[in-house]
């Protein structure tokens, strides 16, 4: 399992304009691994947001 902080960093750096090679260097991993971390972060946050939004309407 990937570290949540590293996932967040990968996502943030990429959204700030860094290329995958730069993100990988910063995190000490291959660019492909950095991309996978960012995708996992996005998936996790999207799932949490969807769950929270559904609970708003279940009252």
C-alpha positions in Angstrom: 0.0 0.0 0.0 1.2 3.4 -0.9 1.7 6.1 1.7 -1.2 8.6 1.7 1.1 11.6 2.1 3.2 10.5 -0.9 0.0 10.0 -2.9 -1.2 13.5 -2.0 2.2 14.9 -2.9 2.3 13.2 -6.3 -1.2 14.5 -7.1 -0.4 18.0 -5.9 2.9 18.3 -7.8 1.3 17.1 -11.0 -1.7 19.4 -10.6 0.8 22.2 -10.1 2.4 21.4 -13.4 5.3 19.1 -12.7 6.0 16.3 -15.1 6.0 12.7 -13.9 9.8 12.5 -14.0 10.1 15.5 -11.6 7.4 14.0 -9.3 9.2 10.7 -9.3 12.6 12.3 -8.5 11.0 14.2 -5.6 9.4 11.1 -4.2 12.3 8.8 -5.0 10.5 6.5 -7.4 9.9 5.8 -11.1 7.6 8.2 -13.0 5.1 5.4 -13.5 4.9 4.8 -9.7 4.4 8.5 -9.1 1.5 8.5 -11.6 0.0 5.5 -9.9 0.2 7.3 -6.6 -1.6 10.3 -8.0 -4.3 8.1 -9.5 -4.8 6.3 -6.2 -5.1 9.7 -4.3 -7.7 10.9 -6.8 -9.7 7.6 -6.5 -9.6 7.7 -2.7 -10.7 11.3 -2.5 -13.4 10.9 -5.1 -14.8 7.9 -3.2 -14.8 9.8 0.1 -16.5 12.8 -1.5 -19.2 10.5 -3.1 -19.8 8.8 0.2 -20.1 12.2 2.0 -22.4 13.6 -0.6 -24.7 10.6 -0.5 -25.0 10.9 3.3 -26.2 14.5 3.0 -29.3 13.4 1.1 -30.1 10.4 3.3 -31.4 12.5 6.2 
